Amino acid sequence: MTNARVAAYPLTSSVGGRSPHAVPYRSSQPVSIRCVRFAAVMAALIAAVAFVQSSFFRISLITVHGAGHLSDDEIIARSDLYRGQPLNSIRPADVVGRLTALPWIAAARVQVIPTGRVDLLVDERVPRAAMLFRHKYVLLDSGGVALEGAFNPPSVPLISVEGMTPPWVRLGDRVPSRGVRDAVRAVALLPPEEIARGVRLHVDRAGAVIVTTADGVTVLLGSPRGLGGRAAMLAQVLAAIRRQHLRRASVDLRFAGSVILRGQPAALSRGVRR
């Protein structure tokens, strides 16, 4: 029996298999071309960043819309924006927060125009009444927010609430007194022509509203309930009182459907020697 030698050969790899000694893939493009392309891409990115940071994308003009009491310079200064500032550094929410921190500004919006203009749109509060607090007149808007303090008498109606002294009054905050806020709302029900002439409004301990006009007529309007209907009669009643030239007149409108008038005719000065 003869000995036979069996030769062993490595099996060929299956289709899709990778030879353990496969040569790695090499780009057919020369290294110089790839470098040129990379340099072109980086140059384009740098140019885009430089363009965004150029003067075309910086603040060139700041405008203010809606201001009345505050000046444009005050609002721009509070916004913390400035000419030459990059547009991409503007945070509208932060700007709005700084503007609405001013007591006179109720709301604000910021519009950024790509050409470099920034518009600040503000809604200012309107003073509707004033109250005395620690020897100063405090202006109040329709919601009872304290706007400003002054030593001189204001041009808006002066209100007072009997037995209610707010513990504090901070500008920009709503006065912590329901009676004061009710008095401000009652002012809004008065005839505009009487407000223009000048009136004072007082709320007594029972919550009844008492109005005193510029020419000294006292009107008892009563409780807040149904106050709108009684206040609507005020213009007609005051016109009748003035036609009769009554002095120290007092009118009671607290009872529905009735007008109680007290007063004396004013003395005619013509032909009277003093």
C-alpha positions in Angstrom: 0.0 0.0 0.0 1.5 3.2 -1.1 1.5 6.4 0.9 -0.2 9.3 -0.8 0.4 12.9 0.2 -2.6 15.2 0.3 -1.9 18.8 -0.5 -4.0 21.4 1.2 -4.8 24.7 -0.5 -6.7 27.7 0.9 -10.2 27.9 -0.2 -11.2 30.9 -2.3 -13.4 33.6 -0.7 -17.0 33.7 -1.4 -18.6 36.3 -3.6 -18.6 39.6 -1.9 -16.0 38.5 0.6 -12.9 40.6 1.3 -9.4 39.2 0.9 -7.3 39.6 4.1 -4.7 41.2 1.9 -7.0 43.5 -0.1 -5.5 46.8 -1.2 -7.3 49.9 0.4 -9.3 52.2 -1.9 -7.5 55.1 -3.2 -9.1 58.2 -4.7 -8.4 58.6 -8.4 -8.2 62.4 -7.8 -4.8 63.8 -7.2 -4.2 65.2 -3.7 -3.7 68.7 -5.1 -7.3 68.8 -6.5 -8.8 67.8 -3.1 -6.8 70.4 -1.3 -8.0 73.1 -3.8 -11.6 72.1 -3.2 -11.2 72.1 0.6 -9.6 75.5 0.4 -12.5 76.8 -1.8 -15.1 75.5 0.7 -13.4 77.1 3.7 -13.0 80.4 1.8 -16.7 80.4 1.0 -17.6 79.8 4.7 -15.2 82.5 5.9 -16.7 84.9 3.3 -20.3 84.1 4.5 -19.4 84.7 8.1 -17.6 88.0 7.2 -20.7 89.1 5.2 -23.0 88.5 8.1 -20.7 90.4 10.3 -20.4 93.3 7.8 -22.1 96.7 8.2 -25.0 95.5 6.1 -26.1 93.4 9.0 -25.7 96.0 11.7 -28.1 98.4 13.3 -28.1 101.6 11.2 -31.4 103.2 12.5 -33.6 102.8 15.6 -37.1 104.2 15.5 -39.8 104.4 18.2 -43.5 104.2 17.6 -46.3 104.8 20.1 -44.5 106.9 22.7 -46.3 110.0 24.1 -45.1 110.7 27.7 -41.7 109.1 27.3 -39.2 110.5 24.8 -37.7 108.4 22.0 -34.2 108.9 23.6 -35.4 107.5 26.9 -36.9 104.4 25.2 -33.9 103.8 23.0 -31.5 104.1 26.0 -33.6 101.6 28.0 -33.7 99.2 25.1 -29.9 98.9 25.4 -29.6 98.9 21.6 -27.1 101.0 19.7 -26.1 101.9 16.1 -23.5 99.6 14.7 -24.7 96.6 16.8 -24.8 93.3 14.9 -28.3 92.3 14.1 -27.7 88.7 15.1 -26.9 89.9 18.6 -30.4 91.3 19.2 -32.6 89.3 21.6 -36.2 90.7 21.1 -37.5 89.1 24.3 -34.7 90.7 26.4 -35.4 94.1 24.8 -39.2 93.8 25.5 -38.4 92.9 29.1 -36.3 96.0 29.6 -38.9 98.3 28.0 -41.9 96.9 29.9 -39.9 97.4 33.2 -40.6 101.1 32.7 -43.9 102.0 34.6 -45.3 103.9 31.6 -45.0 101.1 29.1 -47.7 98.4 29.2 -46.5 96.4 26.2 -43.7 96.5 23.6 -42.7 94.8 20.3 -39.4 94.7 18.4 -39.2 94.5 14.7 -35.7 93.8 13.1 -35.4 94.8 9.4 -32.6 93.0 7.5 -31.5 96.3 6.0 -30.4 97.5 9.4 -33.5 99.3 10.9 -34.9 98.3 14.2 -38.5 99.5 15.2 -39.5 99.7 18.8 -43.3 99.6 19.1 -44.6 100.5 22.5 -48.1 100.9 24.1 -48.0 103.5 26.8 -50.3 103.6 29.8 -52.6 106.6 30.1 -53.1 108.4 33.5 -56.7 108.3 34.5 -56.6 109.5 38.1 -54.3 110.5 40.9 -54.1 109.9 44.6 -52.2 111.4 47.5 -49.6 109.2 49.1 -47.0 110.5 51.5 -47.3 114.1 50.4 -47.1 113.3 46.7 -49.6 112.9 43.9 -49.3 109.4 42.3 -50.6 109.1 38.8 -52.7 105.9 38.1 -53.8 104.2 34.9 -57.2 102.6 34.4 -56.0 99.4 36.1 -54.6 101.2 39.2 -50.9 100.9 38.1 -48.8 103.6 39.7 -47.0 105.6 36.9 -45.3 108.6 38.4 -45.1 110.7 41.5 -45.3 114.5 41.5 -45.6 117.3 44.0 -47.8 119.5 41.8 -51.6 118.8 41.5 -52.3 116.7 38.4 -54.7 117.5 35.6 -56.5 114.2 36.1 -59.3 113.6 38.7 -58.1 113.3 42.3 -59.4 110.2 44.1 -59.5 109.3 47.8 -60.8 106.3 49.8 -61.9 106.8 53.4 -60.3 104.5 55.8 -58.0 102.9 53.3 -54.3 103.8 53.1 -52.2 101.5 50.9 -49.2 100.0 52.8 -47.0 100.9 49.9 -47.1 102.3 46.4 -44.4 101.2 44.0 -44.1 102.7 40.5 -45.0 100.1 37.8 -47.1 98.0 40.2 -50.8 97.9 40.8 -51.8 99.8 44.0 -52.5 97.2 46.7 -55.9 98.6 47.5 -59.2 97.4 46.1 -60.9 100.7 47.1 -58.4 102.7 45.1 -58.9 100.5 42.1 -62.7 100.8 42.4 -62.4 104.6 42.6 -60.3 104.6 39.4 -62.9 102.5 37.6 -65.7 104.9 38.8 -63.8 107.8 37.3 -64.1 106.2 33.9 -67.9 106.4 34.2 -68.0 110.2 34.6 -68.8 112.5 31.7 -65.6 113.4 29.8 -66.5 117.1 29.9 -66.6 117.1 33.7 -63.3 115.3 33.8 -61.8 118.0 31.5 -63.1 120.7 33.9 -61.7 119.0 36.9 -63.4 116.7 39.5 -62.6 115.0 42.7 -64.0 111.5 43.6 -64.3 110.1 47.1 -65.3 106.7 48.3 -66.7 106.6 51.9 -66.4 103.7 54.3 -69.6 102.1 53.0 -68.2 102.1 49.4 -70.5 104.9 48.2 -69.1 107.2 45.5 -69.2 111.0 46.0 -68.2 113.4 43.2 -67.3 117.0 43.6 -67.1 119.1 40.4 -64.8 122.0 39.7 -67.6 124.6 40.4 -68.4 123.0 43.8 -71.4 120.8 43.0 -71.5 117.7 45.2 -73.1 114.6 43.7 -73.9 111.4 45.7 -73.7 108.5 43.3 -74.1 105.7 45.8 -72.7 102.2 45.8 -70.8 100.6 42.9 -73.7 98.4 42.0 -75.6 100.2 39.2 -73.2 103.1 39.3 -73.0 103.2 35.5 -76.7 104.0 35.1 -76.6 106.8 37.7 -73.4 108.3 36.3 -75.0 108.5 32.9 -77.5 111.0 34.3 -74.8 113.2 35.7 -74.2 115.4 32.6 -77.9 116.3 32.3 -78.4 116.9 36.0 -75.3 119.2 36.2 -76.4 121.2 33.1 -79.8 121.8 34.8 -78.1 122.9 38.0 -75.9 125.4 36.2 -78.8 126.9 34.3 -80.4 127.7 37.6 -77.2 129.3 38.9 -77.3 127.3 42.1 -74.5 127.7 44.6 -73.4 125.1 47.1 -75.6 122.7 45.2 -75.9 119.1 46.3 -77.6 116.4 44.3 -78.5 112.9 45.4 -78.7 110.2 42.7 -78.5 107.2 45.0 -82.1 106.2 44.6 -83.3 104.9 41.2 -85.7 107.2 39.3 -85.3 110.1 41.7 -83.1 113.3 41.8 -82.9 115.1 45.1 -81.5 118.6 44.7 -80.5 121.0 47.4 -79.0 124.5 46.8 -79.5 128.2 46.8 -79.7 130.6 43.8 -76.5 132.5 43.3 -76.8 136.3 44.0 -76.6 138.5 40.8 -73.7 140.9 41.1 -75.0 143.4 38.5 -76.2 146.6 40.1 -75.2 145.5 43.6 -73.0 147.9 45.5 -70.4 146.6 47.8 
